[in-house]
Amino acid sequence: MEPAIKNGQHVLISKIPYFFSEPSVKEIVAFEKNQKILIKRIVKKTGSRYFLTGDNLKDSLDSRSFGFILKNDILGKVIYTLPAGRQDF
């Protein structure tokens, strides 16, 4: 997700925003794929399916490889990023 989120940077995700509204285009979300948690940006929504890409399109494992994901696959919305290098939380 560079440059928005650096590799190894810690983020806080929350499912609470999606109790009140649907995930929308341009939001950054976390989801699980092949037993890994990935963070990507929603670029297209079709019903309850979401097409996600990383901001670094040249080097991103995203929906261009694995297709749309379902709303149920979304773990939450990225609501905070800890500044790179900080680990004192």
PDB file of N, CA, C and O in Angstrom:
ATOM      1  N   MET A   1       0.808  -1.202   0.000  1.00  0.00           N
ATOM      2  CA  MET A   1       0.000   0.000   0.000  1.00  0.00           C
ATOM      3  C   MET A   1       0.846   1.259   0.000  1.00  0.00           C
ATOM      4  O   MET A   1       0.341   2.350   0.263  1.00  0.00           O
ATOM      5  N   GLU A   2       2.125   1.114  -0.292  1.00  0.00           N
ATOM      6  CA  GLU A   2       2.949   2.315  -0.354  1.00  0.00           C
ATOM      7  C   GLU A   2       2.493   3.183  -1.520  1.00  0.00           C
ATOM      8  O   GLU A   2       2.161   2.640  -2.573  1.00  0.00           O
ATOM      9  N   PRO A   3       2.464   4.456  -1.385  1.00  0.00           N
ATOM     10  CA  PRO A   3       3.059   5.256  -0.329  1.00  0.00           C
ATOM     11  C   PRO A   3       2.133   5.523   0.866  1.00  0.00           C
ATOM     12  O   PRO A   3       2.606   6.031   1.883  1.00  0.00           O
ATOM     13  N   ALA A   4       0.829   5.201   0.784  1.00  0.00           N
ATOM     14  CA  ALA A   4      -0.094   5.517   1.878  1.00  0.00           C
ATOM     15  C   ALA A   4       0.306   4.817   3.177  1.00  0.00           C
ATOM     16  O   ALA A   4       0.298   5.428   4.245  1.00  0.00           O
ATOM     17  N   ILE A   5       0.656   3.531   3.077  1.00  0.00           N
ATOM     18  CA  ILE A   5       1.067   2.744   4.241  1.00  0.00           C
ATOM     19  C   ILE A   5       2.332   1.998   3.862  1.00  0.00           C
ATOM     20  O   ILE A   5       2.355   1.268   2.871  1.00  0.00           O
ATOM     21  N   LYS A   6       3.374   2.180   4.640  1.00  0.00           N
ATOM     22  CA  LYS A   6       4.661   1.535   4.359  1.00  0.00           C
ATOM     23  C   LYS A   6       4.624   0.067   4.785  1.00  0.00           C
ATOM     24  O   LYS A   6       3.891  -0.298   5.704  1.00  0.00           O
ATOM     25  N   ASN A   7       5.410  -0.764   4.122  1.00  0.00           N
ATOM     26  CA  ASN A   7       5.528  -2.169   4.467  1.00  0.00           C
ATOM     27  C   ASN A   7       6.010  -2.296   5.912  1.00  0.00           C
ATOM     28  O   ASN A   7       7.026  -1.705   6.279  1.00  0.00           O
ATOM     29  N   GLY A   8       5.295  -3.058   6.726  1.00  0.00           N
ATOM     30  CA  GLY A   8       5.664  -3.253   8.118  1.00  0.00           C
ATOM     31  C   GLY A   8       5.084  -2.224   9.069  1.00  0.00           C
ATOM     32  O   GLY A   8       5.194  -2.382  10.284  1.00  0.00           O
ATOM     33  N   GLN A   9       4.471  -1.176   8.545  1.00  0.00           N
ATOM     34  CA  GLN A   9       3.867  -0.146   9.389  1.00  0.00           C
ATOM     35  C   GLN A   9       2.618  -0.711  10.069  1.00  0.00           C
ATOM     36  O   GLN A   9       1.874  -1.480   9.462  1.00  0.00           O
ATOM     37  N   HIS A  10       2.388  -0.330  11.325  1.00  0.00           N
ATOM     38  CA  HIS A  10       1.235  -0.807  12.076  1.00  0.00           C
ATOM     39  C   HIS A  10       0.016   0.061  11.790  1.00  0.00           C
ATOM     40  O   HIS A  10       0.121   1.279  11.642  1.00  0.00           O
ATOM     41  N   VAL A  11      -1.141  -0.589  11.715  1.00  0.00           N
ATOM     42  CA  VAL A  11      -2.399   0.119  11.480  1.00  0.00           C
ATOM     43  C   VAL A  11      -3.440  -0.351  12.486  1.00  0.00           C
ATOM     44  O   VAL A  11      -3.335  -1.442  13.047  1.00  0.00           O
ATOM     45  N   LEU A  12      -4.433   0.479  12.700  1.00  0.00           N
ATOM     46  CA  LEU A  12      -5.577   0.118  13.529  1.00  0.00           C
ATOM     47  C   LEU A  12      -6.768  -0.019  12.595  1.00  0.00           C
ATOM     48  O   LEU A  12      -7.070   0.884  11.814  1.00  0.00           O
ATOM     49  N   ILE A  13      -7.439  -1.163  12.687  1.00  0.00           N
ATOM     50  CA  ILE A  13      -8.622  -1.374  11.855  1.00  0.00           C
ATOM     51  C   ILE A  13      -9.834  -1.514  12.762  1.00  0.00           C
ATOM     52  O   ILE A  13      -9.726  -1.924  13.918  1.00  0.00           O
ATOM     53  N   SER A  14     -10.986  -1.163  12.212  1.00  0.00           N
ATOM     54  CA  SER A  14     -12.227  -1.269  12.964  1.00  0.00           C
ATOM     55  C   SER A  14     -13.346  -1.733  12.048  1.00  0.00           C
ATOM     56  O   SER A  14     -13.448  -1.305  10.899  1.00  0.00           O
ATOM     57  N   LYS A  15     -14.180  -2.614  12.575  1.00  0.00           N
ATOM     58  CA  LYS A  15     -15.352  -3.071  11.843  1.00  0.00           C
ATOM     59  C   LYS A  15     -16.559  -2.174  12.146  1.00  0.00           C
ATOM     60  O   LYS A  15     -17.570  -2.228  11.447  1.00  0.00           O
ATOM     61  N   ILE A  16     -16.443  -1.352  13.194  1.00  0.00           N
ATOM     62  CA  ILE A  16     -17.557  -0.508  13.629  1.00  0.00           C
ATOM     63  C   ILE A  16     -18.107   0.384  12.516  1.00  0.00           C
ATOM     64  O   ILE A  16     -19.327   0.489  12.388  1.00  0.00           O
ATOM     65  N   PRO A  17     -17.254   1.042  11.692  1.00  0.00           N
ATOM     66  CA  PRO A  17     -17.835   1.893  10.635  1.00  0.00           C
ATOM     67  C   PRO A  17     -18.798   1.142   9.719  1.00  0.00           C
ATOM     68  O   PRO A  17     -19.714   1.745   9.159  1.00  0.00           O
ATOM     69  N   TYR A  18     -18.602  -0.163   9.561  1.00  0.00           N
ATOM     70  CA  TYR A  18     -19.443  -0.930   8.645  1.00  0.00           C
ATOM     71  C   TYR A  18     -20.696  -1.487   9.313  1.00  0.00           C
ATOM     72  O   TYR A  18     -21.479  -2.193   8.676  1.00  0.00           O
ATOM     73  N   PHE A  19     -20.890  -1.175  10.590  1.00  0.00           N
ATOM     74  CA  PHE A  19     -22.177  -1.460  11.218  1.00  0.00           C
ATOM     75  C   PHE A  19     -23.200  -0.416  10.763  1.00  0.00           C
ATOM     76  O   PHE A  19     -24.404  -0.674  10.770  1.00  0.00           O
ATOM     77  N   PHE A  20     -22.711   0.765  10.368  1.00  0.00           N
ATOM     78  CA  PHE A  20     -23.583   1.884  10.041  1.00  0.00           C
ATOM     79  C   PHE A  20     -23.643   2.199   8.553  1.00  0.00           C
ATOM     80  O   PHE A  20     -24.592   2.835   8.096  1.00  0.00           O
ATOM     81  N   SER A  21     -22.648   1.766   7.796  1.00  0.00           N
ATOM     82  CA  SER A  21     -22.640   2.022   6.360  1.00  0.00           C
ATOM     83  C   SER A  21     -21.836   0.939   5.654  1.00  0.00           C
ATOM     84  O   SER A  21     -21.113   0.167   6.283  1.00  0.00           O
ATOM     85  N   GLU A  22     -21.976   0.902   4.356  1.00  0.00           N
ATOM     86  CA  GLU A  22     -21.261  -0.076   3.537  1.00  0.00           C
ATOM     87  C   GLU A  22     -19.852   0.439   3.228  1.00  0.00           C
ATOM     88  O   GLU A  22     -19.638   1.649   3.156  1.00  0.00           O
ATOM     89  N   PRO A  23     -18.886  -0.475   3.044  1.00  0.00           N
ATOM     90  CA  PRO A  23     -17.569  -0.044   2.570  1.00  0.00           C
ATOM     91  C   PRO A  23     -17.739   0.681   1.227  1.00  0.00           C
ATOM     92  O   PRO A  23     -18.585   0.307   0.415  1.00  0.00           O
ATOM     93  N   SER A  24     -16.938   1.705   1.006  1.00  0.00           N
ATOM     94  CA  SER A  24     -17.102   2.473  -0.232  1.00  0.00           C
ATOM     95  C   SER A  24     -15.772   2.648  -0.957  1.00  0.00           C
ATOM     96  O   SER A  24     -14.694   2.455  -0.394  1.00  0.00           O
ATOM     97  N   VAL A  25     -15.893   3.020  -2.220  1.00  0.00           N
ATOM     98  CA  VAL A  25     -14.728   3.236  -3.072  1.00  0.00           C
ATOM     99  C   VAL A  25     -13.813   4.279  -2.427  1.00  0.00           C
ATOM    100  O   VAL A  25     -14.283   5.264  -1.857  1.00  0.00           O
ATOM    101  N   LYS A  26     -12.517   4.053  -2.522  1.00  0.00           N
ATOM    102  CA  LYS A  26     -11.414   4.866  -2.000  1.00  0.00           C
ATOM    103  C   LYS A  26     -11.036   4.530  -0.555  1.00  0.00           C
ATOM    104  O   LYS A  26      -9.987   4.972  -0.087  1.00  0.00           O
ATOM    105  N   GLU A  27     -11.859   3.760   0.163  1.00  0.00           N
ATOM    106  CA  GLU A  27     -11.497   3.392   1.531  1.00  0.00           C
ATOM    107  C   GLU A  27     -10.421   2.316   1.519  1.00  0.00           C
ATOM    108  O   GLU A  27     -10.351   1.492   0.608  1.00  0.00           O
ATOM    109  N   ILE A  28      -9.582   2.342   2.555  1.00  0.00           N
ATOM    110  CA  ILE A  28      -8.545   1.323   2.723  1.00  0.00           C
ATOM    111  C   ILE A  28      -9.064   0.333   3.751  1.00  0.00           C
ATOM    112  O   ILE A  28      -9.486   0.714   4.843  1.00  0.00           O
ATOM    113  N   VAL A  29      -9.027  -0.955   3.385  1.00  0.00           N
ATOM    114  CA  VAL A  29      -9.575  -2.002   4.242  1.00  0.00           C
ATOM    115  C   VAL A  29      -8.577  -3.139   4.437  1.00  0.00           C
ATOM    116  O   VAL A  29      -7.650  -3.322   3.649  1.00  0.00           O
ATOM    117  N   ALA A  30      -8.794  -3.891   5.503  1.00  0.00           N
ATOM    118  CA  ALA A  30      -8.024  -5.108   5.756  1.00  0.00           C
ATOM    119  C   ALA A  30      -8.935  -6.299   5.495  1.00  0.00           C
ATOM    120  O   ALA A  30     -10.125  -6.266   5.809  1.00  0.00           O
ATOM    121  N   PHE A  31      -8.364  -7.349   4.920  1.00  0.00           N
ATOM    122  CA  PHE A  31      -9.119  -8.569   4.645  1.00  0.00           C
ATOM    123  C   PHE A  31      -8.167  -9.745   4.680  1.00  0.00           C
ATOM    124  O   PHE A  31      -6.949  -9.576   4.619  1.00  0.00           O
ATOM    125  N   GLU A  32      -8.733 -10.942   4.778  1.00  0.00           N
ATOM    126  CA  GLU A  32      -7.897 -12.140   4.825  1.00  0.00           C
ATOM    127  C   GLU A  32      -7.992 -12.875   3.496  1.00  0.00           C
ATOM    128  O   GLU A  32      -9.077 -13.087   2.954  1.00  0.00           O
ATOM    129  N   LYS A  33      -6.830 -13.256   2.991  1.00  0.00           N
ATOM    130  CA  LYS A  33      -6.756 -14.016   1.744  1.00  0.00           C
ATOM    131  C   LYS A  33      -5.619 -15.016   1.870  1.00  0.00           C
ATOM    132  O   LYS A  33      -4.483 -14.627   2.142  1.00  0.00           O
ATOM    133  N   ASN A  34      -5.906 -16.287   1.679  1.00  0.00           N
ATOM    134  CA  ASN A  34      -4.904 -17.350   1.773  1.00  0.00           C
ATOM    135  C   ASN A  34      -4.133 -17.299   3.098  1.00  0.00           C
ATOM    136  O   ASN A  34      -2.907 -17.403   3.116  1.00  0.00           O
ATOM    137  N   GLN A  35      -4.861 -17.137   4.195  1.00  0.00           N
ATOM    138  CA  GLN A  35      -4.315 -17.115   5.554  1.00  0.00           C
ATOM    139  C   GLN A  35      -3.346 -15.956   5.798  1.00  0.00           C
ATOM    140  O   GLN A  35      -2.492 -16.039   6.681  1.00  0.00           O
ATOM    141  N   LYS A  36      -3.473 -14.886   5.026  1.00  0.00           N
ATOM    142  CA  LYS A  36      -2.687 -13.668   5.228  1.00  0.00           C
ATOM    143  C   LYS A  36      -3.647 -12.498   5.328  1.00  0.00           C
ATOM    144  O   LYS A  36      -4.675 -12.464   4.652  1.00  0.00           O
ATOM    145  N   ILE A  37      -3.305 -11.539   6.177  1.00  0.00           N
ATOM    146  CA  ILE A  37      -4.095 -10.321   6.245  1.00  0.00           C
ATOM    147  C   ILE A  37      -3.453  -9.302   5.312  1.00  0.00           C
ATOM    148  O   ILE A  37      -2.273  -8.975   5.440  1.00  0.00           O
ATOM    149  N   LEU A  38      -4.253  -8.807   4.372  1.00  0.00           N
ATOM    150  CA  LEU A  38      -3.793  -7.844   3.384  1.00  0.00           C
ATOM    151  C   LEU A  38      -4.534  -6.528   3.579  1.00  0.00           C
ATOM    152  O   LEU A  38      -5.655  -6.503   4.085  1.00  0.00           O
ATOM    153  N   ILE A  39      -3.904  -5.454   3.178  1.00  0.00           N
ATOM    154  CA  ILE A  39      -4.511  -4.128   3.254  1.00  0.00           C
ATOM    155  C   ILE A  39      -4.484  -3.532   1.857  1.00  0.00           C
ATOM    156  O   ILE A  39      -3.426  -3.400   1.242  1.00  0.00           O
ATOM    157  N   LYS A  40      -5.667  -3.173   1.364  1.00  0.00           N
ATOM    158  CA  LYS A  40      -5.794  -2.639   0.009  1.00  0.00           C
ATOM    159  C   LYS A  40      -6.878  -1.573  -0.026  1.00  0.00           C
ATOM    160  O   LYS A  40      -7.638  -1.401   0.927  1.00  0.00           O
ATOM    161  N   ARG A  41      -6.932  -0.860  -1.147  1.00  0.00           N
ATOM    162  CA  ARG A  41      -7.922   0.198  -1.340  1.00  0.00           C
ATOM    163  C   ARG A  41      -9.058  -0.332  -2.220  1.00  0.00           C
ATOM    164  O   ARG A  41      -8.818  -1.016  -3.214  1.00  0.00           O
ATOM    165  N   ILE A  42     -10.284  -0.008  -1.842  1.00  0.00           N
ATOM    166  CA  ILE A  42     -11.443  -0.373  -2.664  1.00  0.00           C
ATOM    167  C   ILE A  42     -11.471   0.555  -3.876  1.00  0.00           C
ATOM    168  O   ILE A  42     -11.483   1.778  -3.734  1.00  0.00           O
ATOM    169  N   VAL A  43     -11.482  -0.042  -5.073  1.00  0.00           N
ATOM    170  CA  VAL A  43     -11.533   0.773  -6.290  1.00  0.00           C
ATOM    171  C   VAL A  43     -12.828   0.572  -7.075  1.00  0.00           C
ATOM    172  O   VAL A  43     -13.161   1.376  -7.946  1.00  0.00           O
ATOM    173  N   LYS A  44     -13.558  -0.507  -6.764  1.00  0.00           N
ATOM    174  CA  LYS A  44     -14.812  -0.759  -7.466  1.00  0.00           C
ATOM    175  C   LYS A  44     -15.717  -1.589  -6.565  1.00  0.00           C
ATOM    176  O   LYS A  44     -15.266  -2.496  -5.866  1.00  0.00           O
ATOM    177  N   LYS A  45     -17.002  -1.257  -6.600  1.00  0.00           N
ATOM    178  CA  LYS A  45     -17.994  -1.996  -5.812  1.00  0.00           C
ATOM    179  C   LYS A  45     -19.107  -2.432  -6.746  1.00  0.00           C
ATOM    180  O   LYS A  45     -19.649  -1.624  -7.501  1.00  0.00           O
ATOM    181  N   THR A  46     -19.447  -3.721  -6.693  1.00  0.00           N
ATOM    182  CA  THR A  46     -20.548  -4.270  -7.470  1.00  0.00           C
ATOM    183  C   THR A  46     -21.399  -5.104  -6.526  1.00  0.00           C
ATOM    184  O   THR A  46     -21.049  -6.242  -6.212  1.00  0.00           O
ATOM    185  N   GLY A  47     -22.513  -4.546  -6.074  1.00  0.00           N
ATOM    186  CA  GLY A  47     -23.348  -5.237  -5.094  1.00  0.00           C
ATOM    187  C   GLY A  47     -22.585  -5.404  -3.793  1.00  0.00           C
ATOM    188  O   GLY A  47     -22.156  -4.423  -3.184  1.00  0.00           O
ATOM    189  N   SER A  48     -22.413  -6.669  -3.362  1.00  0.00           N
ATOM    190  CA  SER A  48     -21.657  -6.934  -2.129  1.00  0.00           C
ATOM    191  C   SER A  48     -20.245  -7.429  -2.438  1.00  0.00           C
ATOM    192  O   SER A  48     -19.578  -8.006  -1.578  1.00  0.00           O
ATOM    193  N   ARG A  49     -19.793  -7.198  -3.679  1.00  0.00           N
ATOM    194  CA  ARG A  49     -18.451  -7.606  -4.087  1.00  0.00           C
ATOM    195  C   ARG A  49     -17.581  -6.371  -4.279  1.00  0.00           C
ATOM    196  O   ARG A  49     -18.037  -5.328  -4.745  1.00  0.00           O
ATOM    197  N   TYR A  50     -16.309  -6.522  -3.904  1.00  0.00           N
ATOM    198  CA  TYR A  50     -15.379  -5.390  -3.921  1.00  0.00           C
ATOM    199  C   TYR A  50     -14.117  -5.755  -4.677  1.00  0.00           C
ATOM    200  O   TYR A  50     -13.554  -6.835  -4.492  1.00  0.00           O
ATOM    201  N   PHE A  51     -13.678  -4.836  -5.534  1.00  0.00           N
ATOM    202  CA  PHE A  51     -12.425  -4.986  -6.270  1.00  0.00           C
ATOM    203  C   PHE A  51     -11.403  -4.097  -5.580  1.00  0.00           C
ATOM    204  O   PHE A  51     -11.609  -2.890  -5.453  1.00  0.00           O
ATOM    205  N   LEU A  52     -10.302  -4.692  -5.136  1.00  0.00           N
ATOM    206  CA  LEU A  52      -9.297  -3.996  -4.336  1.00  0.00           C
ATOM    207  C   LEU A  52      -7.960  -3.966  -5.052  1.00  0.00           C
ATOM    208  O   LEU A  52      -7.571  -4.933  -5.707  1.00  0.00           O
ATOM    209  N   THR A  53      -7.258  -2.844  -4.923  1.00  0.00           N
ATOM    210  CA  THR A  53      -5.895  -2.772  -5.442  1.00  0.00           C
ATOM    211  C   THR A  53      -5.007  -2.081  -4.425  1.00  0.00           C
ATOM    212  O   THR A  53      -5.472  -1.340  -3.558  1.00  0.00           O
ATOM    213  N   GLY A  54      -3.724  -2.343  -4.556  1.00  0.00           N
ATOM    214  CA  GLY A  54      -2.749  -1.613  -3.764  1.00  0.00           C
ATOM    215  C   GLY A  54      -2.425  -0.303  -4.455  1.00  0.00           C
ATOM    216  O   GLY A  54      -2.644  -0.160  -5.658  1.00  0.00           O
ATOM    217  N   ASP A  55      -1.905   0.656  -3.699  1.00  0.00           N
ATOM    218  CA  ASP A  55      -1.554   1.941  -4.304  1.00  0.00           C
ATOM    219  C   ASP A  55      -0.340   1.818  -5.221  1.00  0.00           C
ATOM    220  O   ASP A  55      -0.192   2.598  -6.162  1.00  0.00           O
ATOM    221  N   ASN A  56       0.526   0.845  -4.953  1.00  0.00           N
ATOM    222  CA  ASN A  56       1.695   0.606  -5.792  1.00  0.00           C
ATOM    223  C   ASN A  56       1.312  -0.464  -6.826  1.00  0.00           C
ATOM    224  O   ASN A  56       1.560  -1.652  -6.622  1.00  0.00           O
ATOM    225  N   LEU A  57       0.712  -0.032  -7.922  1.00  0.00           N
ATOM    226  CA  LEU A  57       0.149  -0.976  -8.890  1.00  0.00           C
ATOM    227  C   LEU A  57       1.184  -1.876  -9.556  1.00  0.00           C
ATOM    228  O   LEU A  57       0.845  -2.965 -10.020  1.00  0.00           O
ATOM    229  N   LYS A  58       2.440  -1.440  -9.609  1.00  0.00           N
ATOM    230  CA  LYS A  58       3.482  -2.259 -10.239  1.00  0.00           C
ATOM    231  C   LYS A  58       3.814  -3.496  -9.412  1.00  0.00           C
ATOM    232  O   LYS A  58       4.235  -4.517  -9.957  1.00  0.00           O
ATOM    233  N   ASP A  59       3.624  -3.405  -8.093  1.00  0.00           N
ATOM    234  CA  ASP A  59       4.066  -4.488  -7.209  1.00  0.00           C
ATOM    235  C   ASP A  59       3.018  -4.749  -6.134  1.00  0.00           C
ATOM    236  O   ASP A  59       3.284  -4.566  -4.946  1.00  0.00           O
ATOM    237  N   SER A  60       1.827  -5.176  -6.549  1.00  0.00           N
ATOM    238  CA  SER A  60       0.752  -5.387  -5.591  1.00  0.00           C
ATOM    239  C   SER A  60      -0.001  -6.677  -5.891  1.00  0.00           C
ATOM    240  O   SER A  60      -0.441  -6.909  -7.017  1.00  0.00           O
ATOM    241  N   LEU A  61      -0.140  -7.509  -4.864  1.00  0.00           N
ATOM    242  CA  LEU A  61      -0.997  -8.688  -4.961  1.00  0.00           C
ATOM    243  C   LEU A  61      -2.387  -8.219  -4.582  1.00  0.00           C
ATOM    244  O   LEU A  61      -2.644  -7.904  -3.420  1.00  0.00           O
ATOM    245  N   ASP A  62      -3.283  -8.170  -5.553  1.00  0.00           N
ATOM    246  CA  ASP A  62      -4.599  -7.600  -5.306  1.00  0.00           C
ATOM    247  C   ASP A  62      -5.649  -8.264  -6.182  1.00  0.00           C
ATOM    248  O   ASP A  62      -5.405  -9.337  -6.734  1.00  0.00           O
ATOM    249  N   SER A  63      -6.809  -7.646  -6.315  1.00  0.00           N
ATOM    250  CA  SER A  63      -7.919  -8.240  -7.060  1.00  0.00           C
ATOM    251  C   SER A  63      -7.601  -8.503  -8.523  1.00  0.00           C
ATOM    252  O   SER A  63      -8.307  -9.276  -9.170  1.00  0.00           O
ATOM    253  N   ARG A  64      -6.573  -7.893  -9.053  1.00  0.00           N
ATOM    254  CA  ARG A  64      -6.172  -8.214 -10.422  1.00  0.00           C
ATOM    255  C   ARG A  64      -5.679  -9.647 -10.507  1.00  0.00           C
ATOM    256  O   ARG A  64      -5.692 -10.251 -11.580  1.00  0.00           O
ATOM    257  N   SER A  65      -5.236 -10.203  -9.356  1.00  0.00           N
ATOM    258  CA  SER A  65      -4.773 -11.593  -9.296  1.00  0.00           C
ATOM    259  C   SER A  65      -5.850 -12.544  -8.801  1.00  0.00           C
ATOM    260  O   SER A  65      -6.024 -13.628  -9.358  1.00  0.00           O
ATOM    261  N   PHE A  66      -6.581 -12.145  -7.749  1.00  0.00           N
ATOM    262  CA  PHE A  66      -7.525 -13.075  -7.115  1.00  0.00           C
ATOM    263  C   PHE A  66      -8.993 -12.699  -7.291  1.00  0.00           C
ATOM    264  O   PHE A  66      -9.866 -13.401  -6.780  1.00  0.00           O
ATOM    265  N   GLY A  67      -9.282 -11.627  -7.990  1.00  0.00           N
ATOM    266  CA  GLY A  67     -10.666 -11.263  -8.273  1.00  0.00           C
ATOM    267  C   GLY A  67     -11.342 -10.493  -7.146  1.00  0.00           C
ATOM    268  O   GLY A  67     -10.696 -10.066  -6.189  1.00  0.00           O
ATOM    269  N   PHE A  68     -12.633 -10.329  -7.278  1.00  0.00           N
ATOM    270  CA  PHE A  68     -13.430  -9.609  -6.293  1.00  0.00           C
ATOM    271  C   PHE A  68     -13.446 -10.367  -4.960  1.00  0.00           C
ATOM    272  O   PHE A  68     -13.297 -11.588  -4.926  1.00  0.00           O
ATOM    273  N   ILE A  69     -13.631  -9.619  -3.864  1.00  0.00           N
ATOM    274  CA  ILE A  69     -13.859 -10.254  -2.570  1.00  0.00           C
ATOM    275  C   ILE A  69     -15.264  -9.863  -2.113  1.00  0.00           C
ATOM    276  O   ILE A  69     -15.847  -8.902  -2.617  1.00  0.00           O
ATOM    277  N   LEU A  70     -15.797 -10.615  -1.158  1.00  0.00           N
ATOM    278  CA  LEU A  70     -17.120 -10.337  -0.615  1.00  0.00           C
ATOM    279  C   LEU A  70     -17.014  -9.441   0.609  1.00  0.00           C
ATOM    280  O   LEU A  70     -15.969  -9.384   1.257  1.00  0.00           O
ATOM    281  N   LYS A  71     -18.100  -8.742   0.923  1.00  0.00           N
ATOM    282  CA  LYS A  71     -18.122  -7.884   2.104  1.00  0.00           C
ATOM    283  C   LYS A  71     -17.745  -8.671   3.358  1.00  0.00           C
ATOM    284  O   LYS A  71     -17.049  -8.154   4.231  1.00  0.00           O
ATOM    285  N   ASN A  72     -18.199  -9.911   3.445  1.00  0.00           N
ATOM    286  CA  ASN A  72     -17.894 -10.750   4.617  1.00  0.00           C
ATOM    287  C   ASN A  72     -16.402 -11.012   4.781  1.00  0.00           C
ATOM    288  O   ASN A  72     -15.953 -11.347   5.877  1.00  0.00           O
ATOM    289  N   ASP A  73     -15.625 -10.865   3.705  1.00  0.00           N
ATOM    290  CA  ASP A  73     -14.175 -11.083   3.770  1.00  0.00           C
ATOM    291  C   ASP A  73     -13.440  -9.879   4.370  1.00  0.00           C
ATOM    292  O   ASP A  73     -12.285 -10.000   4.777  1.00  0.00           O
ATOM    293  N   ILE A  74     -14.101  -8.722   4.425  1.00  0.00           N
ATOM    294  CA  ILE A  74     -13.463  -7.515   4.940  1.00  0.00           C
ATOM    295  C   ILE A  74     -13.439  -7.566   6.467  1.00  0.00           C
ATOM    296  O   ILE A  74     -14.481  -7.689   7.111  1.00  0.00           O
ATOM    297  N   LEU A  75     -12.239  -7.469   7.034  1.00  0.00           N
ATOM    298  CA  LEU A  75     -12.073  -7.496   8.485  1.00  0.00           C
ATOM    299  C   LEU A  75     -12.386  -6.144   9.107  1.00  0.00           C
ATOM    300  O   LEU A  75     -12.869  -6.076  10.237  1.00  0.00           O
ATOM    301  N   GLY A  76     -12.115  -5.072   8.380  1.00  0.00           N
ATOM    302  CA  GLY A  76     -12.396  -3.741   8.891  1.00  0.00           C
ATOM    303  C   GLY A  76     -11.755  -2.659   8.056  1.00  0.00           C
ATOM    304  O   GLY A  76     -10.992  -2.924   7.127  1.00  0.00           O
ATOM    305  N   LYS A  77     -12.084  -1.434   8.411  1.00  0.00           N
ATOM    306  CA  LYS A  77     -11.560  -0.241   7.749  1.00  0.00           C
ATOM    307  C   LYS A  77     -10.313   0.231   8.490  1.00  0.00           C
ATOM    308  O   LYS A  77     -10.281   0.226   9.721  1.00  0.00           O
ATOM    309  N   VAL A  78      -9.294   0.635   7.747  1.00  0.00           N
ATOM    310  CA  VAL A  78      -8.107   1.225   8.374  1.00  0.00           C
ATOM    311  C   VAL A  78      -8.515   2.608   8.864  1.00  0.00           C
ATOM    312  O   VAL A  78      -8.883   3.477   8.073  1.00  0.00           O
ATOM    313  N   ILE A  79      -8.445   2.803  10.202  1.00  0.00           N
ATOM    314  CA  ILE A  79      -8.866   4.083  10.769  1.00  0.00           C
ATOM    315  C   ILE A  79      -7.694   4.880  11.334  1.00  0.00           C
ATOM    316  O   ILE A  79      -7.842   6.061  11.651  1.00  0.00           O
ATOM    317  N   TYR A  80      -6.521   4.237  11.464  1.00  0.00           N
ATOM    318  CA  TYR A  80      -5.354   4.955  11.985  1.00  0.00           C
ATOM    319  C   TYR A  80      -4.088   4.225  11.562  1.00  0.00           C
ATOM    320  O   TYR A  80      -4.042   2.995  11.566  1.00  0.00           O
ATOM    321  N   THR A  81      -3.071   4.977  11.201  1.00  0.00           N
ATOM    322  CA  THR A  81      -1.756   4.385  10.918  1.00  0.00           C
ATOM    323  C   THR A  81      -0.756   4.960  11.889  1.00  0.00           C
ATOM    324  O   THR A  81      -0.681   6.176  12.062  1.00  0.00           O
ATOM    325  N   LEU A  82       0.016   4.093  12.526  1.00  0.00           N
ATOM    326  CA  LEU A  82       1.068   4.527  13.429  1.00  0.00           C
ATOM    327  C   LEU A  82       2.236   5.014  12.588  1.00  0.00           C
ATOM    328  O   LEU A  82       2.627   4.332  11.641  1.00  0.00           O
ATOM    329  N   PRO A  83       2.801   6.166  12.902  1.00  0.00           N
ATOM    330  CA  PRO A  83       3.921   6.653  12.087  1.00  0.00           C
ATOM    331  C   PRO A  83       5.015   5.598  11.943  1.00  0.00           C
ATOM    332  O   PRO A  83       5.315   4.879  12.897  1.00  0.00           O
ATOM    333  N   ALA A  84       5.601   5.505  10.773  1.00  0.00           N
ATOM    334  CA  ALA A  84       6.637   4.510  10.499  1.00  0.00           C
ATOM    335  C   ALA A  84       7.756   4.613  11.522  1.00  0.00           C
ATOM    336  O   ALA A  84       8.200   5.710  11.861  1.00  0.00           O
ATOM    337  N   GLY A  85       8.210   3.467  12.012  1.00  0.00           N
ATOM    338  CA  GLY A  85       9.319   3.429  12.958  1.00  0.00           C
ATOM    339  C   GLY A  85       8.877   3.439  14.408  1.00  0.00           C
ATOM    340  O   GLY A  85       9.639   3.026  15.281  1.00  0.00           O
ATOM    341  N   ARG A  86       7.646   3.906  14.692  1.00  0.00           N
ATOM    342  CA  ARG A  86       7.164   3.927  16.088  1.00  0.00           C
ATOM    343  C   ARG A  86       6.634   2.561  16.469  1.00  0.00           C
ATOM    344  O   ARG A  86       5.862   1.953  15.727  1.00  0.00           O
ATOM    345  N   GLN A  87       7.046   2.087  17.615  1.00  0.00           N
ATOM    346  CA  GLN A  87       6.606   0.787  18.097  1.00  0.00           C
ATOM    347  C   GLN A  87       6.166   0.876  19.557  1.00  0.00           C
ATOM    348  O   GLN A  87       6.002  -0.155  20.211  1.00  0.00           O
ATOM    349  N   ASP A  88       5.974   2.064  20.070  1.00  0.00           N
ATOM    350  CA  ASP A  88       5.678   2.253  21.487  1.00  0.00           C
ATOM    351  C   ASP A  88       4.187   2.373  21.776  1.00  0.00           C
ATOM    352  O   ASP A  88       3.726   3.366  22.340  1.00  0.00           O
ATOM    353  N   PHE A  89       3.445   1.346  21.381  1.00  0.00           N
ATOM    354  CA  PHE A  89       2.012   1.402  21.623  1.00  0.00           C
ATOM    355  C   PHE A  89       1.574   0.335  22.582  1.00  0.00           C
ATOM    356  O   PHE A  89       0.389   0.238  22.899  1.00  0.00           O
TER     357      PHE A  89
END
